[in-house]
């Protein structure tokens, strides 16, 4: 479920400059924890079902507002059956007939949550990959110095498993087949997923998480083998020490008996 502050849609906030007075601004908190500012702009259609002449101007103003907060991000603009949707991470705008705005807003917020969740997972994968070159030798051999890093390696292994689990749970929504019969909301969601290459990004993130998991699993195996070998070596030295002590006592006893006779 997607909610705003205090679990209510925070509507009627002060509108940014350049947007029409009838627009409604919502500040939504997505389930993934990211905030989304959504502007809904009602636009009545002409009698022939075509969008009014002011729609391109509204779309231009909406695009400028969406791009203002995230200039480095790719702004996605989707015209759809007389409606217009503009999205970028953190901001979105929907333009259309009042009867369609709620469906458009729901589709955008659902997509925004999935994209934000995937983006966070991609960042976590990138952080894991930064450690791969440094940790790759530990998958082949472990010594006393690197054995002390086993807790850090175990933490990165748990992170890789957690990321893979999150990606697995996200897969059904990311790779959902087209809805039949199609609806306005389903088509908008499909076009947004296509424009942002959500499915390809998900598959790439899965590959990176699997790579990290395999590496740190191998590191864990090497560390476990080294720990077992070190314990065995300690046991062997303990046996040697006991044998030396036993031999020494035996020699002392024999010398004492020889001196007595």
C-alpha positions as CSV (number, residue, x, y, z in Angstrom):
1,X,0.0,0.0,0.0
2,X,1.2,3.5,-0.8
3,X,0.5,6.2,1.7
4,X,1.4,9.8,2.4
5,X,2.2,11.5,5.7
6,X,-0.1,10.4,8.5
7,X,-1.4,7.7,6.3
8,X,-3.5,10.2,4.3
9,X,-3.1,11.8,0.9
10,X,-1.5,15.2,1.6
11,X,-3.5,17.0,-1.1
12,X,-3.9,20.7,-1.6
13,X,-0.4,21.7,-0.8
14,X,1.0,24.9,-2.3
15,X,1.5,24.2,-6.0
16,X,4.8,24.9,-7.8
17,X,4.9,27.9,-10.1
18,X,3.9,27.2,-13.7
19,X,1.3,24.5,-12.8
20,X,-2.5,25.2,-13.2
21,X,-4.5,26.2,-10.1
22,X,-6.8,23.1,-10.5
23,X,-3.8,20.8,-10.1
24,X,-3.5,18.7,-6.9
25,X,-0.1,18.0,-5.3
26,X,0.3,14.8,-3.3
27,X,3.3,13.9,-1.1
28,X,3.4,10.1,-1.0
29,X,5.6,7.8,1.0
30,X,6.3,4.6,-1.0
31,X,6.5,1.3,0.8
32,X,10.2,1.1,-0.1
33,X,10.7,4.3,2.0
34,X,11.3,6.8,-0.8
35,X,9.2,9.9,-1.2
36,X,7.2,10.7,-4.3
37,X,5.7,14.1,-5.2
38,X,2.8,13.5,-7.5
39,X,0.8,16.3,-9.3
40,X,-2.6,15.4,-10.8
41,X,-3.8,17.8,-13.4
42,X,-7.4,17.4,-14.6
43,X,-8.0,18.2,-18.2
44,X,-11.4,17.9,-19.8
45,X,-11.6,16.3,-23.2
46,X,-13.4,17.7,-26.2
47,X,-16.6,16.0,-27.3
48,X,-14.9,14.0,-30.0
49,X,-12.7,12.3,-27.4
50,X,-9.5,14.1,-28.4
51,X,-7.4,15.9,-25.8
52,X,-7.8,19.6,-25.6
53,X,-5.3,22.0,-27.2
54,X,-3.8,23.0,-23.9
55,X,-2.5,19.5,-23.1
56,X,0.9,20.0,-24.8
57,X,1.5,23.1,-22.8
58,X,0.5,21.3,-19.6
59,X,2.8,18.4,-20.5
60,X,5.7,20.9,-21.1
61,X,5.1,22.5,-17.7
62,X,4.8,19.1,-16.0
63,X,8.1,18.0,-17.6
64,X,9.9,21.1,-16.5
65,X,8.7,20.6,-12.9
66,X,9.5,16.9,-12.8
67,X,13.0,17.5,-14.3
68,X,13.8,20.4,-12.0
69,X,14.4,18.2,-8.9
70,X,16.4,15.4,-10.7
71,X,18.3,17.0,-13.6
72,X,20.6,14.0,-13.9
73,X,17.8,11.5,-14.1
74,X,16.1,10.5,-17.3
75,X,12.6,12.0,-17.4
76,X,10.1,9.6,-18.9
77,X,7.2,11.1,-20.8
78,X,4.3,8.9,-21.8
79,X,1.3,10.1,-23.9
80,X,-1.5,7.6,-23.6
81,X,-5.1,7.9,-25.1
82,X,-5.4,11.6,-24.6
83,X,-3.6,11.5,-21.2
84,X,-0.1,12.4,-20.4
85,X,2.2,11.1,-17.7
86,X,5.7,12.4,-16.8
87,X,7.9,10.5,-14.3
88,X,11.4,10.7,-12.8
89,X,12.7,9.3,-9.5
90,X,11.0,11.3,-6.8
91,X,8.5,13.2,-8.9
92,X,5.6,12.5,-11.3
93,X,2.8,14.3,-13.0
94,X,-0.4,12.9,-14.5
95,X,-2.6,14.9,-17.0
96,X,-6.0,13.6,-18.1
97,X,-9.7,13.5,-17.7
98,X,-10.8,13.6,-14.0
99,X,-12.3,10.2,-14.3
100,X,-8.9,8.7,-15.4
101,X,-6.6,10.6,-12.9
102,X,-7.0,8.1,-10.1
103,X,-6.2,5.1,-12.2
104,X,-3.2,6.9,-13.7
105,X,-1.9,8.0,-10.3
106,X,-2.2,4.5,-8.9
107,X,-0.3,3.0,-11.9
108,X,2.4,5.6,-11.5
109,X,2.9,5.2,-7.8
110,X,2.9,1.4,-8.1
111,X,5.6,1.7,-10.8
112,X,7.5,4.3,-8.8
113,X,7.7,1.9,-5.8
114,X,9.0,-1.0,-7.9
115,X,11.6,1.2,-9.7
116,X,12.8,2.8,-6.4
117,X,13.1,-0.6,-4.8
118,X,15.1,-2.0,-7.7
119,X,17.3,1.2,-7.8
120,X,18.1,0.6,-4.1
121,X,19.0,-3.0,-4.8
122,X,21.2,-2.0,-7.7
123,X,23.1,0.3,-5.4
124,X,23.6,-2.5,-2.9
125,X,24.8,-4.7,-5.7
126,X,27.2,-2.0,-6.8
127,X,28.6,-1.7,-3.3
128,X,29.1,-5.5,-3.2
129,X,30.9,-5.4,-6.6
130,X,33.3,-2.8,-5.3
131,X,34.6,-5.4,-2.8
132,X,34.9,-8.2,-5.2
133,X,38.4,-7.5,-6.5
134,X,39.7,-7.1,-3.0
135,X,38.0,-10.2,-1.7
136,X,38.5,-12.5,-4.7
137,X,41.9,-13.9,-3.5
138,X,40.2,-15.1,-0.2
139,X,38.1,-17.5,-2.3
140,X,41.3,-19.3,-3.3
141,X,43.3,-19.3,-0.1
142,X,43.1,-17.9,3.5
143,X,46.0,-17.1,5.8
144,X,46.2,-15.9,9.4
145,X,45.9,-12.3,8.4
146,X,42.9,-12.7,6.2
147,X,41.2,-15.2,8.5
148,X,40.6,-12.3,10.9
149,X,38.4,-10.8,8.2
150,X,35.9,-13.7,8.2
151,X,33.3,-11.6,10.0
152,X,33.4,-8.9,7.3
153,X,33.2,-11.6,4.6
154,X,30.3,-13.3,6.3
155,X,28.5,-9.9,6.5
156,X,28.9,-9.4,2.8
157,X,27.7,-12.9,2.1
158,X,24.6,-12.2,4.2
159,X,24.1,-9.0,2.2
160,X,24.4,-10.8,-1.1
161,X,21.8,-13.4,0.0
162,X,19.5,-10.6,1.3
163,X,19.7,-8.8,-2.0
164,X,19.0,-12.0,-4.0
165,X,16.0,-12.6,-1.8
166,X,14.6,-9.1,-2.4
167,X,15.2,-9.5,-6.2
168,X,13.4,-12.8,-6.2
169,X,10.4,-11.3,-4.4
170,X,10.4,-8.4,-6.9
171,X,10.6,-10.7,-10.0
172,X,6.8,-11.4,-10.4
173,X,5.9,-7.7,-10.5
174,X,8.9,-6.7,-12.7
175,X,8.3,-9.5,-15.2
176,X,4.5,-9.5,-15.1
177,X,2.9,-10.5,-18.4
178,X,0.6,-8.0,-20.2
179,X,-2.9,-7.8,-18.7
180,X,-5.7,-9.1,-20.9
181,X,-7.9,-7.3,-21.5
182,X,-5.7,-4.3,-21.2
183,X,-6.6,-1.3,-19.1
184,X,-5.4,2.2,-19.0
185,X,-3.4,1.6,-15.8
186,X,-1.9,-1.7,-17.1
187,X,-0.8,-0.1,-20.3
188,X,0.8,2.8,-18.5
189,X,2.7,0.4,-16.2
190,X,3.9,-1.6,-19.2
191,X,5.1,1.5,-21.0
192,X,6.9,2.8,-18.0
193,X,8.6,-0.5,-17.4
194,X,9.7,-0.6,-21.1
195,X,11.0,2.9,-21.1
196,X,13.0,2.4,-18.0
197,X,14.2,-1.1,-19.0
198,X,13.0,-2.4,-15.7
199,X,13.1,-6.1,-16.7
200,X,16.7,-5.9,-18.1
201,X,17.9,-4.0,-15.0
202,X,16.4,-6.6,-12.8
203,X,18.1,-9.5,-14.6
204,X,21.4,-7.6,-14.5
205,X,21.0,-7.1,-10.8
206,X,20.3,-10.8,-10.3
207,X,23.5,-11.7,-12.1
208,X,25.5,-9.4,-10.0
209,X,24.0,-10.6,-6.7
210,X,24.6,-14.2,-7.8
211,X,28.2,-13.4,-8.6
212,X,28.7,-11.8,-5.2
213,X,27.0,-14.7,-3.4
214,X,29.1,-17.3,-5.1
215,X,32.3,-15.5,-4.3
216,X,31.5,-14.9,-0.6
217,X,30.2,-18.5,-0.3
218,X,33.6,-19.7,-1.6
219,X,35.3,-17.3,0.8
220,X,33.3,-18.8,3.7
221,X,34.3,-22.3,2.7
222,X,38.0,-21.4,2.6
223,X,37.8,-19.7,5.9
224,X,36.0,-22.7,7.4
225,X,38.6,-25.1,6.0
226,X,41.4,-22.9,7.4
227,X,39.7,-22.8,10.8
228,X,39.5,-26.6,10.8
229,X,43.1,-27.0,9.7
230,X,44.3,-24.6,12.4
231,X,42.4,-26.5,15.1
232,X,43.8,-29.8,13.8
233,X,47.3,-28.3,13.8
234,X,46.8,-27.1,17.4
235,X,45.7,-30.6,18.4
236,X,48.7,-32.1,16.7
237,X,51.0,-29.8,18.6
238,X,49.3,-30.6,21.8
239,X,49.9,-34.3,21.2
240,X,53.5,-33.6,20.4
241,X,54.0,-31.7,23.6
242,X,52.3,-34.5,25.6
243,X,54.6,-37.1,24.0
244,X,57.7,-35.0,24.7
245,X,56.6,-34.6,28.3
246,X,55.9,-38.3,28.6
247,X,59.3,-39.2,27.0
248,X,61.1,-36.8,29.3
249,X,59.5,-38.3,32.4
250,X,60.3,-41.7,31.2
251,X,64.0,-40.8,30.7
252,X,64.1,-39.2,34.1
253,X,62.7,-42.2,35.7
254,X,65.1,-44.5,34.0
255,X,68.1,-42.3,35.0
256,X,66.8,-42.3,38.6
257,X,66.6,-46.1,38.6
258,X,70.1,-46.4,37.1
259,X,71.6,-44.1,39.7
260,X,69.9,-46.1,42.5
261,X,71.4,-49.4,41.4
